[in-house]
Amino acid sequence: MRLSILRFVVQAGEDGASAGEIQGHVDLPASTLSHHLKRLVDAGVMKSRGEGTFHYYSADYGALQALTSYLWEDCCKRGKGCC
């Protein structure tokens, strides 16, 4: 589920998506979605911002690039079959 949320937010671009837009995409109760969004923000792969009563979430592209670089460069080169 979190990967689906992250994919949607990445595709939304730098402005991100509102919690309501994300909820419409994943069809989860607001409380469940809030839990997943918090975990993604806490993991550092997404950012959140408030505008009035709305909350917007966007991908932290720098963190995602660092993560994918680690996976490709460190994990895959070790030949552990992770790639």
Secondary structure, 3 states (H helix, E strand, C coil): CHHHHHHHHHHHCCCCEEHHHHHHHHCCCHHHHHHHHHHHHHCCCEEEEEECCEEEEEECHHHHHHHHHHHHHHHHHHCCCCC
